[in-house]
Amino acid sequence: MRWAPDARGRLERAAFELFSEQGYPATTVPQIAARAGLTTRTFFRYFADKREVIFGGNEIPEAAAHLIRTAPPELEPMDVILFLLRNVAARKFDGRKEETAAWRRIINGDDSLRDRDARKRADLVLAGRAAFIERGESELRATLFAETGALVFHVALDEWLSDPGSQPMADTVADVIKLFHVG
């Protein structure tokens, strides 16, 4: 099993299982590696620490900035936000509502993870701001759009997770964005 493919995925699944079973603080990196059938050394090839199993390093801010920069140039900033968030929702969240809700419970149940979540949100805003500036927005407008994008994402995520229906998260994102167009 140690040489089976998808080491990263196995580590993520093992961490999720252990965090759910015994809580985040009580789970150690060696436990995660052992549950995945891997070594601690392999764990550290993929993650700097156990928090990064949840938060993914700089992957999310970098991916968001890339999507902002490469969005069709004719899109207005709010349409870029919609394009970005619908893309992320469809790729990362749709079809994974129960798993996402479980991860959110783990994060919300630990002060250090909530702090890390807030820092990751700030990193997302900084990356989005830089990408909007690259698209030609002023610093003020870039900041407002980056903050708006992060706000819409978090509100849509919470709304989607609390809705007992089966609407895709991408549609929830669109519903939240529409609230900005109310007179």
C-alpha positions as MATLAB code, in Angstrom:
seq = 'MRWAPDARGRLERAAFELFSEQGYPATTVPQIAARAGLTTRTFFRYFADKREVIFGGNEIPEAAAHLIRTAPPELEPMDVILFLLRNVAARKFDGRKEETAAWRRIINGDDSLRDRDARKRADLVLAGRAAFIERGESELRATLFAETGALVFHVALDEWLSDPGSQPMADTVADVIKLFHVG';
ca = [
       0.000    0.000    0.000;
       2.894    2.369    0.692;
       3.647    2.647   -3.034;
       0.049    2.885   -4.195;
      -0.788    5.933   -6.292;
      -2.450    9.132   -5.069;
      -0.400    9.662   -1.925;
      -1.713   13.192   -1.520;
      -5.338   12.091   -1.761;
      -4.745    9.258    0.677;
      -3.185   11.674    3.164;
      -6.115   14.066    2.789;
      -8.647   11.269    3.345;
      -6.728    9.913    6.340;
      -6.508   13.383    7.895;
     -10.221   13.970    7.377;
     -11.076   10.640    8.994;
      -8.832   11.282   11.988;
      -9.924   14.898   12.438;
     -13.551   13.691   12.380;
     -12.927   10.788   14.759;
     -10.692   12.336   17.391;
     -10.652   16.049   16.645;
      -8.075   18.249   15.002;
      -5.916   18.994   18.078;
      -5.569   15.330   19.040;
      -4.499   14.221   15.564;
      -0.789   14.014   14.794;
       1.086   13.943   11.514;
       2.466   10.437   12.245;
      -1.108    9.215   12.794;
      -2.211   10.696    9.474;
       0.719    9.132    7.637;
       0.154    5.746    9.280;
      -3.573    5.785    8.463;
      -2.687    6.560    4.824;
      -0.104    3.763    4.792;
       2.702    6.243    4.180;
       5.655    7.670    6.046;
       5.791   10.963    7.891;
       8.459   11.995    5.418;
       5.994   11.473    2.567;
       3.458   13.609    4.427;
       5.932   16.500    4.512;
       6.542   16.201    0.758;
       2.964   17.315    0.249;
       2.149   19.463    3.281;
       4.088   21.858    5.509;
       1.947   20.861    8.500;
      -1.401   19.278    9.285;
      -3.263   22.572    8.762;
      -2.213   22.608    5.129;
      -4.139   19.387    4.526;
      -7.205   21.573    5.013;
      -6.019   24.836    3.497;
      -3.769   23.760    0.633;
      -0.864   26.190    0.862;
      -1.061   28.998   -1.685;
      -2.976   26.939   -4.224;
      -6.327   28.673   -3.775;
      -5.136   32.314   -3.913;
      -2.868   31.516   -6.873;
      -5.665   29.731   -8.740;
      -8.085   32.592   -8.058;
      -5.584   35.196   -9.268;
      -4.945   33.141  -12.404;
      -8.685   32.943  -13.142;
      -9.072   36.702  -12.631;
      -6.130   37.469  -14.924;
      -7.287   35.074  -17.636;
     -11.009   35.855  -17.535;
     -12.287   37.199  -20.841;
     -11.087   40.820  -21.076;
     -14.522   42.168  -21.960;
     -15.981   41.090  -18.613;
     -16.728   43.756  -16.034;
     -15.193   43.138  -12.569;
     -18.409   41.783  -11.005;
     -18.778   39.439  -13.972;
     -15.168   38.330  -13.438;
     -16.056   37.534   -9.823;
     -19.079   35.543  -10.977;
     -16.950   33.741  -13.602;
     -14.283   32.918  -11.018;
     -16.598   31.782   -8.236;
     -18.876   29.715  -10.471;
     -15.773   28.028  -11.883;
     -14.393   27.266   -8.416;
     -17.789   26.130   -7.125;
     -18.318   23.741  -10.026;
     -14.814   22.268   -9.840;
     -14.227   22.123   -6.088;
     -17.574   21.994   -4.310;
     -20.490   20.772   -6.404;
     -21.149   17.126   -5.634;
     -19.163   17.384   -2.381;
     -21.627   19.106   -0.078;
     -21.465   16.615    2.810;
     -17.669   16.461    2.680;
     -17.420   20.268    2.520;
     -19.821   20.629    5.459;
     -17.725   18.182    7.478;
     -14.535   20.135    6.711;
     -16.271   23.388    7.733;
     -17.317   21.769   11.036;
     -13.699   20.761   11.668;
     -12.484   24.303   10.908;
     -15.215   25.984   12.954;
     -14.509   23.686   15.899;
     -10.922   24.860   16.402;
      -9.710   28.395   17.186;
      -6.394   27.956   15.396;
      -8.144   26.677   12.269;
     -10.592   29.590   12.299;
      -7.614   31.938   12.570;
      -5.912   30.147    9.681;
      -9.138   30.350    7.661;
      -9.206   34.131    8.213;
      -5.574   34.385    7.114;
      -6.282   32.353    3.992;
      -9.184   34.686    3.232;
      -6.816   37.665    3.575;
      -4.325   35.927    1.263;
      -7.118   35.400   -1.239;
      -8.017   39.089   -1.122;
      -4.387   40.137   -1.669;
      -3.997   37.799   -4.631;
      -7.307   38.939   -6.107;
      -6.380   42.595   -5.630;
      -3.096   42.118   -7.488;
      -4.880   40.297  -10.318;
      -7.518   43.025  -10.666;
      -4.744   45.644  -10.805;
      -3.153   43.601  -13.600;
      -6.505   43.775  -15.410;
      -6.256   47.573  -15.255;
      -8.326   48.409  -12.193;
      -7.210   51.184   -9.847;
      -5.878   50.090   -6.466;
      -9.082   51.173   -4.729;
     -11.369   49.395   -7.196;
      -9.129   46.311   -7.193;
      -9.327   46.182   -3.397;
     -13.112   46.563   -3.405;
     -13.588   43.843   -6.020;
     -11.177   41.448   -4.308;
     -12.904   41.965   -0.947;
     -16.297   41.576   -2.623;
     -15.217   38.325   -4.266;
     -14.040   36.878   -0.955;
     -17.238   38.016    0.771;
     -19.466   36.540   -1.933;
     -17.559   33.249   -1.799;
     -17.883   32.892    1.976;
     -21.533   33.967    2.097;
     -22.393   31.644   -0.804;
     -20.531   28.757    0.814;
     -22.377   29.201    4.121;
     -25.706   29.619    2.325;
     -25.118   26.530    0.159;
     -24.117   24.411    3.148;
     -27.146   25.496    5.202;
     -29.629   24.909    2.359;
     -31.144   21.415    2.593;
     -31.827   21.465   -1.151;
     -29.606   20.146   -3.894;
     -28.916   23.362   -5.775;
     -25.348   23.443   -7.114;
     -23.049   25.842   -5.277;
     -22.399   27.616   -8.595;
     -26.084   28.615   -8.643;
     -25.901   29.780   -5.022;
     -22.943   31.973   -6.004;
     -25.048   33.505   -8.791;
     -27.924   34.121   -6.354;
     -25.612   35.904   -3.895;
     -24.057   38.046   -6.670;
     -27.567   39.109   -7.759;
     -28.046   40.715   -4.343;
     -25.471   43.351   -5.350;
     -27.735   44.434   -8.217;
     -30.752   45.274   -6.058;
     -31.824   48.898   -6.118;
];
